[in-house]
Amino acid sequence: MLDRETSSIGGMRVTDDVIGYDVEGRGERLGRVDRVSYDGTWAVVSTGRLRGKTYAVPAREIRLVDPESEAILVDISRQELEESPRYDAHDGFDDGYEEALRSYYGSLRAGRSR
């Protein structure tokens, strides 16, 4: 599910238990959890059934995990998700991709606090 831990990403970890859960953000369905990063700091969200795009969402953006409805609520809009760096299963979470994610979500968070 979701655990609070000390990490460089904000103290949250997500587990494989949420794979297959629906992802909702700011009142709209965003997709479904396709996989979770090895260290649990990212959930990969698939936005469509056929030829859907995949994006990584930081665990720190997860606000609620509901095992009964198998859904998670994130603090991200569809536009913010679709503007984030796309996930490529072939490359996975290599250093360059994780740095791009940190930069994107860091600037997104900084923009919200203004």
Secondary structure, 3 states (H helix, E strand, C coil): CEEECCCCCCCEEECHHHCCCEEEECCEEEEEEEEECCCCCEEEEECCCCCCCEEEEEHHHEEEEECCCCEEEECCCHHHHHHCCECCCCCCCCHHHHHHHHHHHHHHHHHHCC
